[in-house]
């Protein structure tokens, strides 16, 4: 599919490969970047694969529509503004890479989960690089944003691009490769998480790093959020992996304390709130339903993968990272086991409503959602599971259409509050449930004290992860 070329002339072209949650947001943020005279800094072209999903994303962007639901009105308006200005478009035609002064890579770097070892699934990423290498011009900045194992840029990206350039008769070092990982948060601050947030970057050469700095400085509010330059791409890659490993590990630690708190009858949320008053512990995690999304479920595993695959250091071990991923992956089953006990020891013939199927609040992304694990295992144990989410119309992983309306309350044995969407935090449960009073399992500290009072008044039993019976 060729894009409609409505772009104003004279601005450098930025091509963004991959129009997922990261690539689409980066394309929009780049398109609304302005020069001092308020003219656009860049013409932006997003590129995706000619699959049904890719074609739908391309078509949506070319109509000024975000390809997925979001709670951030700013990013929707920004896309519409850029389309009116004519400096953003999308296509599946890879030949547009020939026009680019900057190429940004935002395609997944996947892993394969084996029984005894987790390894890389490199083929799609390599194909993406080779497509770029077929068309990219010398003197272009190639910026990798994808989260990758340390060493991937130096030991895979650079050689792939160099081979492609040499096969076309260009000097192998004529493209400037840099790395700056994304920190995109696709919730209410979706656009802001690119423009008004800190960035780390590095280049394969000093010139590549300089060009990366100059480019990002036109998009990011560097006066308030200065860029951080590291000495090597492998250092920048490691920075992202440690960030996400730290988060995953501290989340996993709270799963242990969750069970302790419930067993002895204390409120873990009250405790963590008290701990946060100490500045050095202000970011302590809380118990919850589980970890989902594309990053935390796999990124800690990149440490061992990097040591084995890129640096041939098989003796290096990462027990905390690997245990964190395992513990977090099992968290939804912990809630399911709790529910099974509360329902008399069996889920057979029980009807459960799960409220929230995305991996986090105020987002529509269902990749690696804890709710998927919960639903699949609940069904295996004989339960009927009804799913609801204000941001998800079609749950692709389970091939399920979601009804935007809640089911009749009288049909339910239990309601599981899995995601803390604001819709649920503001919901009047007593108006909907009336006098039915099903069991409530709050897995993510969703319910307010007023909602708890409402539910108790109509006779619901309430169990809160991190508290127990309330």
C-alpha positions in Angstrom: 0.0 0.0 0.0 1.5 3.3 -1.0 0.8 6.3 1.2 -0.9 9.5 0.0 2.0 12.0 -0.4 0.6 15.2 1.0 3.8 16.2 2.8 5.1 19.7 2.6 8.4 19.9 0.8 11.8 20.9 2.2 11.8 19.1 5.5 14.0 16.2 6.4 12.2 12.8 6.1 12.0 10.6 9.2 10.9 7.0 8.6 9.7 4.9 11.5 9.7 1.1 11.1 7.0 -0.5 13.1 3.6 1.1 14.0 2.9 -0.5 17.3 2.3 1.3 20.6 5.9 2.7 20.5 6.4 3.4 16.8 3.0 5.2 16.4 3.6 7.4 19.3 7.2 8.2 18.2 5.9 9.0 14.7 3.3 11.5 16.1 5.8 13.1 18.5 8.3 13.6 15.6 5.6 15.0 13.3 4.6 17.7 15.8 8.1 18.9 16.5 8.4 22.5 15.4 11.2 24.8 14.3 11.5 28.3 15.9 9.3 29.7 13.1 6.6 27.0 14.0 7.1 25.1 10.8 7.4 21.3 11.1 10.9 20.0 11.7 10.3 16.8 9.8 8.2 14.9 7.3 7.3 11.6 9.0 6.5 8.3 7.3 5.5 5.3 9.3 6.2 1.9 7.8 4.6 -1.4 8.7 4.3 -4.9 7.2 1.7 -5.6 4.5 -0.3 -7.9 6.8 -3.9 -7.4 7.8 -2.8 -5.8 11.1 -0.2 -3.7 9.4 -2.6 -2.5 6.7 -5.2 -1.6 9.3 -2.6 0.6 11.2 -1.5 2.3 8.0 -5.1 3.0 6.9 -6.0 4.4 10.4 -3.0 6.8 10.6 -3.6 8.0 7.0 -7.2 8.8 8.1 -5.9 10.7 11.2 -7.1 7.9 13.6 -5.0 6.3 16.3 -4.8 2.5 15.5 -5.7 1.6 19.1 -7.8 2.9 21.9 -6.1 5.3 24.4 -7.1 7.4 27.4 -4.7 10.2 26.2 -6.7 12.8 24.2 -3.4 14.8 23.5 -2.0 12.1 21.3 -5.2 11.9 19.3 -5.3 15.6 18.7 -1.6 15.6 17.8 -2.1 13.0 15.1 -5.1 15.0 13.7 -3.0 18.2 13.7 -0.1 16.5 11.9 -2.4 15.0 9.3 -3.9 18.5 8.6 -0.4 19.9 8.3 0.4 17.1 5.9 3.6 15.9 7.4 2.7 12.5 8.7 1.7 9.5 6.6 2.0 5.7 6.7 2.7 3.0 4.2 3.8 -0.6 3.7 6.1 0.4 0.8 9.7 -0.1 2.1 11.1 2.0 -0.7 10.4 5.1 1.3 13.5 4.4 3.3 15.4 5.8 0.3 14.0 9.3 1.2 15.0 9.2 4.9 17.5 11.4 6.7 16.6 9.5 9.9 15.3 5.9 10.2 14.0 4.8 13.6 13.5 1.1 14.3 10.5 0.2 16.6 10.0 -3.5 15.8 9.8 -6.2 18.4 12.9 -8.2 19.5 11.3 -11.4 20.6 12.3 -14.4 22.7 11.3 -18.0 22.5 10.3 -19.6 25.8 11.7 -23.2 25.9 11.3 -25.7 28.8 14.9 -25.4 30.0 16.2 -22.3 28.2 15.0 -19.0 26.8 16.5 -17.9 23.6 16.2 -15.2 20.9 13.8 -15.2 18.0 15.9 -13.1 15.6 14.4 -13.7 12.2 11.8 -10.9 12.2 14.2 -8.4 13.6 16.9 -9.4 11.0 14.3 -9.2 8.2 13.5 -5.7 9.3 17.1 -4.6 9.4 17.8 -6.2 5.9 14.8 -4.3 4.5 16.2 -1.0 5.8 19.7 -2.0 4.5 18.3 -2.6 1.0 17.2 1.1 0.7 18.9 3.3 3.3 21.1 6.1 2.0 24.6 6.8 3.1 24.9 9.5 5.8 21.5 8.5 7.3 21.0 8.3 11.1 19.7 4.8 12.0 18.3 5.0 15.5 17.3 1.8 17.3 14.6 2.3 19.9 13.6 -1.3 20.4 14.6 -2.9 23.7 17.3 -5.4 22.9 19.8 -7.6 24.8 23.1 -5.8 25.5 25.4 -6.2 22.5 22.7 -6.6 19.9 23.3 -3.2 18.2 27.1 -3.7 18.1 27.1 -7.4 17.2 24.0 -7.7 15.0 22.6 -4.4 13.9 25.9 -2.9 12.7 27.1 -6.0 10.8 23.7 -6.4 9.1 23.7 -2.8 7.9 27.4 -2.9 7.0 26.8 -6.0 4.9 23.9 -4.4 3.1 25.7 -1.2 2.4 28.8 -3.0 1.0 26.6 -5.2 -1.2 25.2 -2.0 -2.7 28.7 -0.5 -3.3 28.7 1.9 -0.4 31.3 2.3 2.3 30.3 0.0 5.2 30.5 2.8 7.8 28.5 5.3 5.8 25.3 5.0 8.0 25.4 6.4 11.6 24.0 3.8 14.0 22.7 5.0 17.4 20.7 3.5 20.3 18.1 5.3 22.5 15.6 3.0 24.1 12.0 4.0 24.5 10.2 4.6 27.8 6.7 4.9 26.3 3.8 4.6 28.7 0.6 4.2 26.7 -1.8 5.5 29.3 -3.0 9.1 30.1 0.5 10.4 29.6 1.1 8.5 26.3 2.4 11.4 24.2 4.1 13.1 27.2 6.1 10.0 27.9 8.0 10.7 24.8 8.2 14.5 24.7 8.4 15.3 28.4 10.6 12.5 29.8 14.2 11.6 30.1 16.2 9.8 27.5 19.4 7.8 27.4 21.4 7.5 24.2 24.7 6.4 22.7 26.2 6.0 19.3 28.4 3.4 17.5 30.7 6.3 16.8 31.0 9.8 18.4 29.4 11.3 15.3 26.5 8.9 15.4 25.9 9.9 19.1 26.1 13.6 18.2 23.5 13.1 15.4 21.2 11.2 17.7 21.5 14.0 20.3 20.7 16.7 17.8 17.7 14.7 16.4 16.2 13.9 19.8 16.7 17.5 21.0 14.2 18.6 18.4 11.5 16.3 19.7 12.1 16.1 23.5 11.8 19.0 26.0 15.5 18.8 26.9 15.4 22.0 29.0 13.3 20.1 31.6 14.3 16.6 30.7 18.0 16.6 29.6 19.4 13.8 27.6 21.9 11.4 29.1 24.8 10.2 26.9 26.5 7.0 27.7 29.9 5.8 26.4 28.7 2.9 24.3 25.6 1.4 22.8 26.0 -1.8 25.0 25.9 0.5 28.1 22.7 2.1 26.9 21.2 -1.3 26.1 22.1 -2.5 29.6 20.5 0.6 31.1 17.1 -0.4 29.8 17.5 -4.1 30.9 18.5 -3.1 34.4 15.6 -0.6 34.7 13.0 -3.3 33.8 14.8 -6.0 35.8 14.7 -3.8 38.9 11.0 -3.2 38.5 10.2 -6.9 37.9 12.3 -8.0 40.9 10.7 -5.6 43.3 7.2 -6.5 42.1 8.1 -10.2 42.6 9.3 -9.5 46.2 5.9 -8.0 47.1 4.2 -11.3 46.1 5.9 -12.9 49.1 4.8 -10.2 51.5 1.2 -10.3 50.0 0.7 -13.9 51.3 2.2 -13.0 54.7 -0.1 -10.0 55.1 -3.2 -11.9 54.2 -2.2 -14.8 56.5 -1.8 -12.7 59.6 -4.5 -10.1 58.9 -2.5 -6.9 58.1 -3.0 -4.3 55.3 0.0 -4.3 53.0 -1.2 -1.2 51.2 -1.3 0.7 54.5 2.2 -0.5 55.2 3.6 0.5 51.8 2.1 3.9 52.1 3.9 4.4 55.4 7.1 3.2 53.9 6.9 5.6 51.0 7.2 8.6 53.3 10.9 7.7 53.6 12.4 9.4 50.5 14.8 6.5 49.8 11.8 4.1 49.5 9.3 6.3 47.7 8.9 3.9 44.8 8.3 0.7 46.7 5.9 -1.6 44.8 2.6 -3.0 45.9 1.0 -6.4 45.6 -1.2 -7.0 42.6 -2.7 -9.3 40.0 0.5 -9.9 38.0 2.9 -8.4 35.4 2.0 -8.1 31.8 2.9 -6.1 28.7 5.7 -6.6 26.3 8.6 -5.4 28.5 8.7 -6.7 32.1 7.6 -10.2 31.0 10.8 -10.7 29.0 13.4 -8.0 29.4 15.0 -9.4 32.6 15.7 -12.6 30.6 17.8 -10.5 28.2 20.7 -10.4 30.7 21.4 -14.1 30.5 20.6 -14.2 26.8 23.1 -11.4 26.1 25.8 -13.2 28.2 25.3 -16.4 26.3 24.5 -15.3 22.8 26.5 -12.1 22.2 29.4 -12.3 24.7 29.8 -16.1 25.0 29.9 -16.0 28.8 27.8 -19.1 29.8 29.0 -19.1 33.4 27.4 -15.8 34.2 24.1 -16.3 36.2 21.1 -14.0 36.8 19.0 -15.8 39.4 17.2 -12.7 40.6 16.1 -11.7 37.1 15.0 -15.2 36.1 13.2 -15.8 39.4 11.4 -12.5 39.1 10.0 -13.4 35.7 8.9 -16.8 37.0 7.2 -15.4 40.1 5.5 -12.6 38.2 4.2 -15.0 35.6 2.6 -17.2 38.3 0.9 -14.3 40.2 -2.5 -14.6 38.4 -2.6 -18.2 39.4 -2.1 -17.2 43.0 -5.2 -15.1 42.8 -7.0 -17.9 41.0 -6.1 -20.3 43.8 -7.4 -17.8 46.4 -10.7 -17.5 44.5 -11.0 -21.3 44.3 -10.7 -21.6 48.1 -13.2 -18.8 48.6 -15.7 -20.5 46.3 -15.6 -23.7 48.3 -12.7 -25.5 46.8 -13.9 -25.7 43.2 -14.5 -23.5 40.2 -16.5 -26.0 38.3 -19.8 -24.5 37.0 -19.0 -21.1 38.6 -19.5 -17.9 36.6 -16.8 -15.3 37.0 -16.7 -11.8 35.7 -13.2 -10.4 35.3 -13.1 -6.6 35.1 -10.0 -5.6 33.1 -8.1 -7.6 30.6 -5.4 -5.2 29.5 -2.0 -5.4 31.2 -2.3 -2.1 33.0 -4.8 0.7 33.8 -6.0 3.1 31.2 -4.4 1.2 28.3 -5.8 -1.2 25.6 -2.7 -3.3 25.3 -3.4 -6.9 26.1 0.0 -8.4 25.3 1.1 -10.9 28.0 -1.8 -9.7 30.2 -2.1 -11.4 33.6 -5.8 -11.7 32.8 -5.1 -14.0 29.9 -3.3 -16.5 32.2 -6.2 -16.2 34.8 -8.9 -16.8 32.2 -7.3 -19.7 30.5 -6.7 -21.5 33.8 -10.1 -20.7 35.2 -11.7 -22.2 32.1 -9.5 -25.3 32.5 -10.9 -25.7 36.0 -14.5 -25.7 34.8 -15.5 -22.0 35.2 -17.4 -19.8 32.8 -15.5 -16.5 32.5 -17.1 -13.3 31.3 -14.6 -10.5 30.4 -15.0 -6.8 30.4 -12.7 -3.9 29.7 -13.6 -0.3 28.8 -10.6 -0.1 26.5 -10.7 -3.4 24.7 -13.3 -4.3 22.1 -11.6 -7.4 20.7 -9.2 -9.5 22.7 -6.9 -10.9 20.0 -5.0 -13.3 22.2 -8.2 -15.1 23.1 -10.0 -14.3 19.9 -12.9 -12.8 21.9 -15.3 -10.0 21.3 -15.9 -8.1 24.5 -19.3 -6.7 25.3 -19.1 -3.1 26.4 -22.1 -3.7 28.8 -21.8 -5.5 32.1 -23.7 -8.8 32.4 -26.8 -9.3 34.6 -25.5 -9.4 38.2 -27.7 -12.3 39.2 -25.7 -14.6 36.9 -22.4 -14.1 38.7 -20.8 -16.1 41.5 -17.8 -13.8 41.6 -16.4 -10.5 40.3 -12.6 -10.2 39.9 -11.3 -6.7 39.8 -8.1 -7.3 37.8 -7.2 -3.8 36.4 -7.5 -0.5 38.2 -9.1 1.4 35.3 -10.6 4.7 36.5 -14.0 3.5 35.2 -14.0 0.8 37.8 -12.6 3.1 40.6 -15.6 5.5 40.0 -18.2 2.7 39.4 -21.3 2.5 41.6 -21.5 -1.2 42.2 -24.6 -1.1 44.3 -26.7 0.4 41.4 -25.7 -2.5 39.2 -25.6 -5.3 41.6 -28.7 -4.2 43.6 -29.1 -7.1 46.1 -27.3 -9.9 44.3 -24.1 -9.6 46.5 -21.6 -11.9 44.7 -18.1 -12.5 46.0 -15.7 -9.7 45.2 -12.0 -10.4 44.7 -10.0 -7.2 44.4 -6.6 -8.1 43.1 -5.3 -4.6 42.4 -6.5 -2.3 45.3 -9.2 -1.0 43.0 -12.0 -0.5 45.5 -12.4 2.7 47.5 -13.6 2.7 51.1 -17.0 4.0 49.8 -17.3 1.2 47.3 -16.4 -1.4 50.0 -19.2 0.1 52.2 -21.7 -0.2 49.3 -20.7 -3.8 48.6 -20.9 -4.8 52.2 -24.4 -3.2 52.5 -25.7 -5.5 49.7 -24.1 -8.6 51.3 -21.0 -9.1 49.2 -18.0 -10.9 50.7 -14.9 -8.9 49.8 -11.3 -10.3 49.6 -8.5 -8.0 48.8 -5.0 -9.2 47.6 -2.6 -7.8 50.2 -5.2 -7.5 52.9 -7.4 -10.7 53.0 -11.0 -10.5 53.9 -12.2 -6.9 54.4 
